């Protein structure tokens, strides 16, 4: 068979247009049939036509079952959310507001095997400009971003994992109120999906006393801390405050935050 020979969808029998073929293990799949598969399904190329047909039949039944799904609880602050029908002990995970039209997969809470909340840290070095060039600080300084992710593992014939971000954008500061809120929300999700394994986190209590505006300091490791005597990341003691002899600015680090003058020895 030549490269440009006509291909027929092994599921619906329609002709597949140019660049529209989606290969499966023992046949071809058109874009329309492929679009009806679950968004959590992977491994299409290693799946047989028979299994694809079985999944499409399941998806048709799933669409009907969604008519009786009435969510009473919504979890997650990102574009993808968890909707739970508490009385019927069912849930869906979807990024679409019109989840019926999107045919979100309807699962029972009893299908959940685990719910892992992961916090991914990304560090980007901060440079200073010296003679028109970017130069590392000594010691090096970094800006951090924290992305909260959920991985729900389930018993299902067509997929076993649902992984997604819990927030719309990363959190900038570890230990901040925003960080604590997202950490708490992750624990709530775990408890709702698996109450027998994960205890209720109780009411949200933000750690530490409130601090006055401006009571922020940067540790030698690069982490910005909101008050406190020790770094929330590495545990180093907060530097003693000093006043710059050049401009009079109050500082806590090795260099003046106003004029860059080095702390007197």
LODREN-343499 format. One record per residue (C-alpha): residue number from 1; residue in three letters; y, x, z. Coordinates in Angstrom, 3 decimals. Example, Ala and Ser with C-alpha at 12.3 -4.5 7.8 and 13.67 -1.06 7.14 Angstrom:
# LODREN-343499
site doba: 1 | lummi: ala | y: -4.500 | x: 12.300 | z: 7.800
site doba: 2 | lummi: ser | y: -1.060 | x: 13.670 | z: 7.140
# end
This chain:
# LODREN-343499
site doba: 1 | lummi: unk | y: 0.000 | x: 0.000 | z: 0.000
site doba: 2 | lummi: unk | y: 3.383 | x: 1.433 | z: -1.023
site doba: 3 | lummi: unk | y: 6.362 | x: 1.924 | z: 1.237
site doba: 4 | lummi: unk | y: 8.317 | x: -0.932 | z: -0.346
site doba: 5 | lummi: unk | y: 5.425 | x: -3.350 | z: -0.841
site doba: 6 | lummi: unk | y: 5.954 | x: -6.808 | z: 0.650
site doba: 7 | lummi: unk | y: 4.648 | x: -7.204 | z: 4.187
site doba: 8 | lummi: unk | y: 3.486 | x: -10.443 | z: 5.778
site doba: 9 | lummi: unk | y: 3.846 | x: -11.285 | z: 9.488
site doba: 10 | lummi: unk | y: 0.371 | x: -11.345 | z: 11.010
site doba: 11 | lummi: unk | y: 1.476 | x: -14.111 | z: 13.409
site doba: 12 | lummi: unk | y: 3.525 | x: -16.667 | z: 11.455
site doba: 13 | lummi: unk | y: 2.551 | x: -15.688 | z: 7.907
site doba: 14 | lummi: unk | y: 6.138 | x: -15.353 | z: 6.681
site doba: 15 | lummi: unk | y: 7.274 | x: -12.531 | z: 4.460
site doba: 16 | lummi: unk | y: 8.960 | x: -9.698 | z: 6.341
site doba: 17 | lummi: unk | y: 12.309 | x: -8.546 | z: 4.996
site doba: 18 | lummi: unk | y: 13.346 | x: -4.961 | z: 4.398
site doba: 19 | lummi: unk | y: 13.575 | x: -3.035 | z: 7.713
site doba: 20 | lummi: unk | y: 12.384 | x: -6.163 | z: 9.535
site doba: 21 | lummi: unk | y: 8.832 | x: -5.064 | z: 10.287
site doba: 22 | lummi: unk | y: 7.702 | x: -4.569 | z: 13.882
site doba: 23 | lummi: unk | y: 4.349 | x: -2.803 | z: 13.897
site doba: 24 | lummi: unk | y: 1.533 | x: -3.825 | z: 16.217
site doba: 25 | lummi: unk | y: -1.823 | x: -2.134 | z: 16.645
site doba: 26 | lummi: unk | y: -3.635 | x: -4.037 | z: 13.905
site doba: 27 | lummi: unk | y: -0.909 | x: -5.754 | z: 11.898
site doba: 28 | lummi: unk | y: 2.751 | x: -6.535 | z: 11.340
site doba: 29 | lummi: unk | y: 5.282 | x: -8.630 | z: 13.207
site doba: 30 | lummi: unk | y: 8.523 | x: -10.136 | z: 11.899
site doba: 31 | lummi: unk | y: 11.806 | x: -9.992 | z: 13.798
site doba: 32 | lummi: unk | y: 11.726 | x: -13.704 | z: 14.628
site doba: 33 | lummi: unk | y: 8.305 | x: -13.510 | z: 16.283
site doba: 34 | lummi: unk | y: 9.204 | x: -10.260 | z: 18.058
site doba: 35 | lummi: unk | y: 12.376 | x: -11.852 | z: 19.495
site doba: 36 | lummi: unk | y: 10.278 | x: -14.505 | z: 21.242
site doba: 37 | lummi: unk | y: 8.340 | x: -11.951 | z: 23.311
site doba: 38 | lummi: unk | y: 9.207 | x: -11.338 | z: 26.950
site doba: 39 | lummi: unk | y: 12.121 | x: -8.903 | z: 27.473
site doba: 40 | lummi: unk | y: 9.981 | x: -7.162 | z: 30.117
site doba: 41 | lummi: unk | y: 7.109 | x: -6.587 | z: 27.682
site doba: 42 | lummi: unk | y: 6.531 | x: -3.001 | z: 26.481
site doba: 43 | lummi: unk | y: 3.866 | x: -1.275 | z: 24.432
site doba: 44 | lummi: unk | y: 4.062 | x: -3.506 | z: 21.356
site doba: 45 | lummi: unk | y: 2.657 | x: -0.838 | z: 19.011
site doba: 46 | lummi: unk | y: -0.528 | x: -0.630 | z: 21.095
site doba: 47 | lummi: unk | y: -0.944 | x: -4.410 | z: 21.321
site doba: 48 | lummi: unk | y: -3.246 | x: -6.403 | z: 19.048
site doba: 49 | lummi: unk | y: -2.207 | x: -9.413 | z: 16.972
site doba: 50 | lummi: unk | y: -4.461 | x: -11.584 | z: 19.150
site doba: 51 | lummi: unk | y: -2.620 | x: -10.484 | z: 22.301
site doba: 52 | lummi: unk | y: 0.753 | x: -11.102 | z: 20.622
site doba: 53 | lummi: unk | y: -0.334 | x: -14.631 | z: 19.734
site doba: 54 | lummi: unk | y: -1.522 | x: -15.191 | z: 23.310
site doba: 55 | lummi: unk | y: 1.839 | x: -14.051 | z: 24.659
site doba: 56 | lummi: unk | y: 3.771 | x: -16.311 | z: 22.300
site doba: 57 | lummi: unk | y: 1.644 | x: -19.260 | z: 23.444
site doba: 58 | lummi: unk | y: 2.443 | x: -18.342 | z: 27.059
site doba: 59 | lummi: unk | y: 6.150 | x: -18.132 | z: 26.187
site doba: 60 | lummi: unk | y: 6.088 | x: -21.663 | z: 24.797
site doba: 61 | lummi: unk | y: 4.532 | x: -22.949 | z: 28.013
site doba: 62 | lummi: unk | y: 7.039 | x: -20.932 | z: 30.043
site doba: 63 | lummi: unk | y: 9.925 | x: -22.680 | z: 28.268
site doba: 64 | lummi: unk | y: 8.528 | x: -26.042 | z: 29.333
site doba: 65 | lummi: unk | y: 8.043 | x: -24.951 | z: 32.950
site doba: 66 | lummi: unk | y: 11.689 | x: -23.884 | z: 33.195
site doba: 67 | lummi: unk | y: 12.655 | x: -27.564 | z: 33.036
site doba: 68 | lummi: unk | y: 11.371 | x: -27.889 | z: 36.602
site doba: 69 | lummi: unk | y: 13.002 | x: -24.689 | z: 37.856
site doba: 70 | lummi: unk | y: 15.982 | x: -25.385 | z: 40.133
site doba: 71 | lummi: unk | y: 17.358 | x: -22.182 | z: 41.719
site doba: 72 | lummi: unk | y: 18.748 | x: -22.418 | z: 45.222
site doba: 73 | lummi: unk | y: 19.519 | x: -18.719 | z: 45.692
site doba: 74 | lummi: unk | y: 21.007 | x: -16.020 | z: 43.436
site doba: 75 | lummi: unk | y: 20.779 | x: -12.296 | z: 44.265
site doba: 76 | lummi: unk | y: 22.353 | x: -9.175 | z: 42.743
site doba: 77 | lummi: unk | y: 25.899 | x: -8.132 | z: 41.816
site doba: 78 | lummi: unk | y: 25.104 | x: -6.701 | z: 38.386
site doba: 79 | lummi: unk | y: 24.787 | x: -8.416 | z: 35.025
site doba: 80 | lummi: unk | y: 21.081 | x: -8.967 | z: 35.726
site doba: 81 | lummi: unk | y: 20.438 | x: -11.394 | z: 38.580
site doba: 82 | lummi: unk | y: 17.496 | x: -12.821 | z: 40.495
site doba: 83 | lummi: unk | y: 17.426 | x: -16.622 | z: 40.727
site doba: 84 | lummi: unk | y: 15.053 | x: -18.106 | z: 43.299
site doba: 85 | lummi: unk | y: 13.786 | x: -21.679 | z: 43.620
site doba: 86 | lummi: unk | y: 12.995 | x: -21.530 | z: 47.341
site doba: 87 | lummi: unk | y: 11.257 | x: -24.919 | z: 47.706
site doba: 88 | lummi: unk | y: 8.889 | x: -24.165 | z: 44.804
site doba: 89 | lummi: unk | y: 8.566 | x: -20.437 | z: 45.635
site doba: 90 | lummi: unk | y: 9.368 | x: -19.373 | z: 42.071
site doba: 91 | lummi: unk | y: 11.930 | x: -16.976 | z: 40.584
site doba: 92 | lummi: unk | y: 13.333 | x: -15.499 | z: 37.384
site doba: 93 | lummi: unk | y: 15.131 | x: -12.228 | z: 36.624
site doba: 94 | lummi: unk | y: 17.615 | x: -12.417 | z: 33.765
site doba: 95 | lummi: unk | y: 20.995 | x: -11.226 | z: 32.502
site doba: 96 | lummi: unk | y: 21.697 | x: -14.514 | z: 30.744
site doba: 97 | lummi: unk | y: 23.676 | x: -17.334 | z: 32.337
site doba: 98 | lummi: unk | y: 21.846 | x: -19.828 | z: 30.098
site doba: 99 | lummi: unk | y: 18.430 | x: -18.767 | z: 31.320
site doba: 100 | lummi: unk | y: 16.699 | x: -21.820 | z: 29.844
site doba: 101 | lummi: unk | y: 17.835 | x: -20.935 | z: 26.344
site doba: 102 | lummi: unk | y: 16.884 | x: -17.298 | z: 26.957
site doba: 103 | lummi: unk | y: 13.441 | x: -18.450 | z: 28.134
site doba: 104 | lummi: unk | y: 13.490 | x: -16.257 | z: 31.240
site doba: 105 | lummi: unk | y: 9.994 | x: -15.531 | z: 32.527
site doba: 106 | lummi: unk | y: 9.161 | x: -17.827 | z: 35.430
site doba: 107 | lummi: unk | y: 7.084 | x: -16.189 | z: 38.161
site doba: 108 | lummi: unk | y: 5.715 | x: -17.184 | z: 41.549
site doba: 109 | lummi: unk | y: 6.822 | x: -15.218 | z: 44.592
site doba: 110 | lummi: unk | y: 3.122 | x: -14.660 | z: 45.237
site doba: 111 | lummi: unk | y: 2.996 | x: -12.656 | z: 41.965
site doba: 112 | lummi: unk | y: 5.185 | x: -9.909 | z: 43.475
site doba: 113 | lummi: unk | y: 3.253 | x: -6.788 | z: 44.463
site doba: 114 | lummi: unk | y: 6.181 | x: -4.638 | z: 45.537
site doba: 115 | lummi: unk | y: 9.955 | x: -4.440 | z: 45.331
site doba: 116 | lummi: unk | y: 11.384 | x: -0.927 | z: 45.275
site doba: 117 | lummi: unk | y: 15.117 | x: -0.334 | z: 45.759
site doba: 118 | lummi: unk | y: 16.197 | x: 3.067 | z: 44.456
site doba: 119 | lummi: unk | y: 19.585 | x: 4.775 | z: 44.723
site doba: 120 | lummi: unk | y: 20.227 | x: 7.239 | z: 41.911
site doba: 121 | lummi: unk | y: 22.791 | x: 9.975 | z: 42.604
site doba: 122 | lummi: unk | y: 24.748 | x: 11.668 | z: 39.824
site doba: 123 | lummi: unk | y: 27.049 | x: 14.611 | z: 40.534
site doba: 124 | lummi: unk | y: 29.828 | x: 15.916 | z: 38.289
site doba: 125 | lummi: unk | y: 31.572 | x: 19.155 | z: 39.169
site doba: 126 | lummi: unk | y: 35.325 | x: 19.095 | z: 39.805
site doba: 127 | lummi: unk | y: 37.305 | x: 22.007 | z: 38.379
site doba: 128 | lummi: unk | y: 40.714 | x: 23.477 | z: 39.126
site doba: 129 | lummi: unk | y: 43.083 | x: 24.784 | z: 36.493
site doba: 130 | lummi: unk | y: 43.900 | x: 28.494 | z: 36.712
site doba: 131 | lummi: unk | y: 45.984 | x: 30.151 | z: 34.002
site doba: 132 | lummi: unk | y: 45.276 | x: 27.278 | z: 31.647
site doba: 133 | lummi: unk | y: 41.502 | x: 27.414 | z: 32.186
site doba: 134 | lummi: unk | y: 39.096 | x: 25.224 | z: 34.129
site doba: 135 | lummi: unk | y: 37.634 | x: 27.219 | z: 37.002
site doba: 136 | lummi: unk | y: 35.110 | x: 26.203 | z: 39.666
site doba: 137 | lummi: unk | y: 36.215 | x: 25.845 | z: 43.261
site doba: 138 | lummi: unk | y: 34.600 | x: 28.135 | z: 45.795
site doba: 139 | lummi: unk | y: 32.484 | x: 26.539 | z: 47.103
site doba: 140 | lummi: unk | y: 32.004 | x: 24.137 | z: 44.215
site doba: 141 | lummi: unk | y: 33.290 | x: 20.575 | z: 44.507
site doba: 142 | lummi: unk | y: 31.688 | x: 17.478 | z: 43.053
site doba: 143 | lummi: unk | y: 32.377 | x: 13.821 | z: 42.376
site doba: 144 | lummi: unk | y: 29.426 | x: 11.561 | z: 43.026
site doba: 145 | lummi: unk | y: 28.254 | x: 8.229 | z: 41.647
site doba: 146 | lummi: unk | y: 25.496 | x: 6.078 | z: 43.132
site doba: 147 | lummi: unk | y: 23.602 | x: 3.504 | z: 41.069
site doba: 148 | lummi: unk | y: 21.481 | x: 0.944 | z: 42.892
site doba: 149 | lummi: unk | y: 18.344 | x: -0.072 | z: 41.000
site doba: 150 | lummi: unk | y: 15.570 | x: -2.565 | z: 41.657
site doba: 151 | lummi: unk | y: 12.004 | x: -2.300 | z: 40.407
site doba: 152 | lummi: unk | y: 9.950 | x: -5.441 | z: 40.943
site doba: 153 | lummi: unk | y: 6.228 | x: -4.898 | z: 40.425
site doba: 154 | lummi: unk | y: 4.258 | x: -8.032 | z: 39.572
site doba: 155 | lummi: unk | y: 0.845 | x: -9.364 | z: 38.675
site doba: 156 | lummi: unk | y: 1.326 | x: -10.733 | z: 35.162
site doba: 157 | lummi: unk | y: -0.821 | x: -10.680 | z: 32.015
site doba: 158 | lummi: unk | y: 1.948 | x: -9.323 | z: 29.750
site doba: 159 | lummi: unk | y: 4.090 | x: -7.042 | z: 31.926
site doba: 160 | lummi: unk | y: 3.867 | x: -5.387 | z: 35.336
site doba: 161 | lummi: unk | y: 7.412 | x: -4.157 | z: 36.092
site doba: 162 | lummi: unk | y: 10.962 | x: -5.465 | z: 35.948
site doba: 163 | lummi: unk | y: 13.541 | x: -2.721 | z: 36.410
site doba: 164 | lummi: unk | y: 17.318 | x: -3.288 | z: 36.385
site doba: 165 | lummi: unk | y: 20.648 | x: -2.239 | z: 37.938
site doba: 166 | lummi: unk | y: 21.781 | x: -4.197 | z: 40.982
site doba: 167 | lummi: unk | y: 25.479 | x: -3.466 | z: 40.417
site doba: 168 | lummi: unk | y: 27.827 | x: -3.747 | z: 37.449
site doba: 169 | lummi: unk | y: 29.112 | x: -0.207 | z: 37.955
site doba: 170 | lummi: unk | y: 28.168 | x: 2.774 | z: 40.160
site doba: 171 | lummi: unk | y: 29.472 | x: 3.165 | z: 43.716
site doba: 172 | lummi: unk | y: 31.737 | x: 6.196 | z: 44.130
site doba: 173 | lummi: unk | y: 31.414 | x: 7.109 | z: 47.809
site doba: 174 | lummi: unk | y: 28.247 | x: 7.377 | z: 49.857
site doba: 175 | lummi: unk | y: 28.530 | x: 5.572 | z: 53.174
site doba: 176 | lummi: unk | y: 31.557 | x: 3.529 | z: 52.073
site doba: 177 | lummi: unk | y: 31.734 | x: -0.209 | z: 52.739
site doba: 178 | lummi: unk | y: 30.803 | x: -0.894 | z: 49.125
site doba: 179 | lummi: unk | y: 27.798 | x: 1.428 | z: 49.468
site doba: 180 | lummi: unk | y: 26.691 | x: -0.267 | z: 52.684
site doba: 181 | lummi: unk | y: 27.020 | x: -3.724 | z: 51.135
site doba: 182 | lummi: unk | y: 24.830 | x: -2.794 | z: 48.159
site doba: 183 | lummi: unk | y: 22.295 | x: -1.128 | z: 50.449
site doba: 184 | lummi: unk | y: 22.185 | x: -4.324 | z: 52.506
site doba: 185 | lummi: unk | y: 21.845 | x: -6.523 | z: 49.392
site doba: 186 | lummi: unk | y: 18.844 | x: -4.452 | z: 48.321
site doba: 187 | lummi: unk | y: 17.160 | x: -5.134 | z: 51.661
site doba: 188 | lummi: unk | y: 17.892 | x: -8.856 | z: 51.303
site doba: 189 | lummi: unk | y: 16.215 | x: -8.882 | z: 47.880
site doba: 190 | lummi: unk | y: 13.148 | x: -7.138 | z: 49.300
site doba: 191 | lummi: unk | y: 12.917 | x: -9.651 | z: 52.141
site doba: 192 | lummi: unk | y: 13.355 | x: -12.710 | z: 49.910
site doba: 193 | lummi: unk | y: 10.703 | x: -11.557 | z: 47.430
site doba: 194 | lummi: unk | y: 8.261 | x: -10.170 | z: 50.018
site doba: 195 | lummi: unk | y: 9.065 | x: -11.556 | z: 53.493
site doba: 196 | lummi: unk | y: 5.709 | x: -10.476 | z: 54.916
site doba: 197 | lummi: unk | y: 6.267 | x: -6.833 | z: 53.984
site doba: 198 | lummi: unk | y: 10.032 | x: -6.408 | z: 54.359
site doba: 199 | lummi: unk | y: 11.752 | x: -7.734 | z: 57.499
site doba: 200 | lummi: unk | y: 15.042 | x: -9.577 | z: 57.360
site doba: 201 | lummi: unk | y: 17.983 | x: -7.139 | z: 57.543
site doba: 202 | lummi: unk | y: 19.923 | x: -9.622 | z: 59.667
site doba: 203 | lummi: unk | y: 23.681 | x: -9.980 | z: 59.327
site doba: 204 | lummi: unk | y: 25.625 | x: -7.289 | z: 57.516
site doba: 205 | lummi: unk | y: 27.304 | x: -4.919 | z: 59.976
site doba: 206 | lummi: unk | y: 29.421 | x: -2.175 | z: 58.458
site doba: 207 | lummi: unk | y: 28.864 | x: 1.093 | z: 60.287
site doba: 208 | lummi: unk | y: 31.598 | x: 2.911 | z: 62.095
site doba: 209 | lummi: unk | y: 35.034 | x: 1.892 | z: 63.338
site doba: 210 | lummi: unk | y: 37.859 | x: 1.057 | z: 60.982
site doba: 211 | lummi: unk | y: 40.099 | x: 4.024 | z: 60.261
site doba: 212 | lummi: unk | y: 43.752 | x: 4.175 | z: 59.470
site doba: 213 | lummi: unk | y: 44.900 | x: 4.595 | z: 55.885
site doba: 214 | lummi: unk | y: 45.022 | x: 8.264 | z: 54.975
site doba: 215 | lummi: unk | y: 42.312 | x: 9.291 | z: 57.455
site doba: 216 | lummi: unk | y: 40.194 | x: 10.600 | z: 54.590
site doba: 217 | lummi: unk | y: 38.947 | x: 14.156 | z: 54.276
site doba: 218 | lummi: unk | y: 36.838 | x: 16.156 | z: 51.826
site doba: 219 | lummi: unk | y: 33.979 | x: 18.271 | z: 53.081
site doba: 220 | lummi: unk | y: 33.178 | x: 21.725 | z: 51.666
site doba: 221 | lummi: unk | y: 30.154 | x: 20.140 | z: 49.961
site doba: 222 | lummi: unk | y: 32.499 | x: 17.922 | z: 47.950
site doba: 223 | lummi: unk | y: 31.825 | x: 14.553 | z: 49.622
site doba: 224 | lummi: unk | y: 34.861 | x: 12.451 | z: 50.550
site doba: 225 | lummi: unk | y: 34.573 | x: 11.041 | z: 54.077
site doba: 226 | lummi: unk | y: 36.444 | x: 8.113 | z: 55.593
site doba: 227 | lummi: unk | y: 37.247 | x: 9.283 | z: 59.111
site doba: 228 | lummi: unk | y: 34.616 | x: 10.626 | z: 61.490
site doba: 229 | lummi: unk | y: 33.974 | x: 14.104 | z: 62.887
site doba: 230 | lummi: unk | y: 31.055 | x: 15.125 | z: 60.664
site doba: 231 | lummi: unk | y: 30.273 | x: 14.903 | z: 56.956
site doba: 232 | lummi: unk | y: 28.122 | x: 11.910 | z: 56.019
site doba: 233 | lummi: unk | y: 26.300 | x: 13.996 | z: 53.386
site doba: 234 | lummi: unk | y: 25.639 | x: 17.471 | z: 54.847
site doba: 235 | lummi: unk | y: 26.528 | x: 17.060 | z: 58.529
site doba: 236 | lummi: unk | y: 29.177 | x: 19.798 | z: 58.635
site doba: 237 | lummi: unk | y: 31.923 | x: 19.393 | z: 61.203
site doba: 238 | lummi: unk | y: 35.245 | x: 18.096 | z: 59.978
site doba: 239 | lummi: unk | y: 37.732 | x: 20.957 | z: 59.504
site doba: 240 | lummi: unk | y: 40.532 | x: 21.185 | z: 62.031
site doba: 241 | lummi: unk | y: 43.863 | x: 19.911 | z: 60.794
site doba: 242 | lummi: unk | y: 46.664 | x: 22.350 | z: 59.978
site doba: 243 | lummi: unk | y: 50.164 | x: 22.114 | z: 58.573
site doba: 244 | lummi: unk | y: 51.091 | x: 23.948 | z: 55.410
site doba: 245 | lummi: unk | y: 53.722 | x: 26.655 | z: 56.063
site doba: 246 | lummi: unk | y: 55.163 | x: 26.075 | z: 52.577
site doba: 247 | lummi: unk | y: 55.646 | x: 22.298 | z: 52.398
site doba: 248 | lummi: unk | y: 54.697 | x: 21.042 | z: 55.871
site doba: 249 | lummi: unk | y: 51.900 | x: 18.760 | z: 54.629
site doba: 250 | lummi: unk | y: 49.080 | x: 17.995 | z: 57.084
site doba: 251 | lummi: unk | y: 45.685 | x: 19.205 | z: 55.795
site doba: 252 | lummi: unk | y: 42.027 | x: 19.455 | z: 56.778
site doba: 253 | lummi: unk | y: 40.551 | x: 21.637 | z: 54.025
site doba: 254 | lummi: unk | y: 41.065 | x: 25.248 | z: 52.955
site doba: 255 | lummi: unk | y: 43.957 | x: 24.505 | z: 50.611
site doba: 256 | lummi: unk | y: 47.023 | x: 22.311 | z: 50.897
site doba: 257 | lummi: unk | y: 46.542 | x: 18.985 | z: 49.107
site doba: 258 | lummi: unk | y: 50.266 | x: 18.883 | z: 48.283
site doba: 259 | lummi: unk | y: 51.144 | x: 22.382 | z: 46.979
site doba: 260 | lummi: unk | y: 47.810 | x: 24.221 | z: 46.870
site doba: 261 | lummi: unk | y: 48.825 | x: 26.886 | z: 49.437
site doba: 262 | lummi: unk | y: 45.826 | x: 28.493 | z: 51.133
site doba: 263 | lummi: unk | y: 45.233 | x: 27.805 | z: 54.804
site doba: 264 | lummi: unk | y: 46.592 | x: 30.679 | z: 56.923
site doba: 265 | lummi: unk | y: 43.925 | x: 32.861 | z: 58.515
# end
